[in-house]
Amino acid sequence: MTPAPRSRGERIGDTRVRLEKDVDLWVASRGHLVPLSFLWDGDAVLISTPRDSRTARNLLADGRVRLALGPTRDVVMIDGAAEPVDLADLPAGTGDAFAAKTGFDPRELSRPYQYFLIRPRRVHAWREADELDGRTLMRDGAWLS
């Protein structure tokens, strides 16, 4: 049985829960797609990937990025801008919070990793075709009411 379509407020609430509780998401940059762990700080998504990886090179060259969370029948799609953040520039406690949530600590690896802070510009969320109307939850970086 398919649940009734959610209101925008319910979808925003569900999306925020997913951002807080999920550990992994899909990152698409310049035609390249990879799964990465992330940390949500309430305003932005923090990811980390090897500095010499295709994803890091793509994000450094062009910060446009698309993120996807959840299964195909309860998807959240986020379009945003990725800003590189060097380890020395991470706010106090952020590296520890990232490691605690994701279960891995890029700071402890011998291969250099690059952090990226992704600020959402647009967020869509839907479960089924009956939620396609009204799927836009954020536009130009602001949650819709």
N, C-alpha and C positions, 0 to 999 in steps of 0.2 A: 504494500500500500504506500503510495507516494504521499509524503506530508504536504500540507497546504503551503502555498508560497509564503515566505517570510516577509515581514515589513522591512523597510530600509533600516530602521532602528535595530531590529533583530539581526539583520545581516551584519550591520556594523559591529554589534556586540559579539556575534559569532566569529567575525573576522579578527577582532582584537583578541579573543580567547585563543584562536588558532596561532596568531603571531606570538602570544606569550607562551603557549604550551608546546607547539610543534618544535622539533629540533632541526629538521632538514627541509630544504626547499629546492626548487629547480631554478637555475640562473641561466638566462639566455642573453648572449652578447654577440652581436655581429654574426649571427647564424650558427653560433656554437652553444650547446646546451650541456650543463653539468649539474649534478646534485651537490649541494654544499650545506654544511651546518650553519646556523645563524643565531644571533642574539637580537631581540627586539628591545629597544629602550623606551618604548612608548611613543617615539617620534620617528625613528629610523631603524633600519636593519643593518647589522654589522655582520660581514662575512670575512673570511680569510682564505686565501688560496696561495699556492706557491708563486713567488714573484716572477718566475720564468715560465709560468703556465700560459696557455693560450687565453684563458679567461682573464688573467691579470693583464696581459698585453692588450687584449681587446678593451678592457675597462680603462686602462691608462690612456689608450689612443682615442677612445670615444666613450664617455661615461654613461651613455644611454644603456639601460638594462631593463629586462623584464624578469620578474620573479613569479613563480607559481607554487602555491601551497595546496595541499589537500588532494583527495581523490578526484577523478574526473566527474563524479556526480555531486561534488561539493567543493568546487574550485574557487580559489582566490587568485586573481591575477593582479600584479602590481607593476606599473611602469614607473621608473624613477631615474634618478641621476646618481651615479656612483662617484664618491669622492675618495681618493686614496688617503689613508691615514697610516703614518709610520708608527711603529711600535712605541717610540719615544713620545709620540703625541697622543697616545690613547689616554683618556681621562683616568684618574686614579680608580682602581678597582674594576675597570672595564675588562682588562685581560683576564682577571680572575673570574669575573662573571661569565665571560664567554667560555672559558675552560670548564666551569662548573656546569653550565647548561648543555654544552655540546659534547662533553666527554673527551675532548682533546684540546691540547694546548700548543698552538703553533709556536709559542715563545720557547718551547723546550726542544724543538726539532732542529737538526743541523742544517736542513735546507731552508733558506730564507723565505718567509711568508710575507705577503702584503695584505693588510687589512683594507677593507672598503666600507664606507658608510653610505648606505643607499637611502636617500630621502624619497619617499613615495610622492609621485605627482598625480597619479590616477590609480584608483583601486576599483576593480570589478569583482563581484562575487555572485554566484548562482549555483543552484543544484540541478534544476531541470529546465526545460523550455519555458515552463510557466513562471520562471524567475528571470528570464532574459530582459523583460521590461523592468526598468529600475535597477539594473545590475550595477550601475555606476554609484559607488559609495563615496568616492573622493574625486575631486576635480581640482586641478591646479594646486595640489598640496593641501586642500582643505576638505575635511569631512563634510558631507552634505547633511542637511537636516531633514 
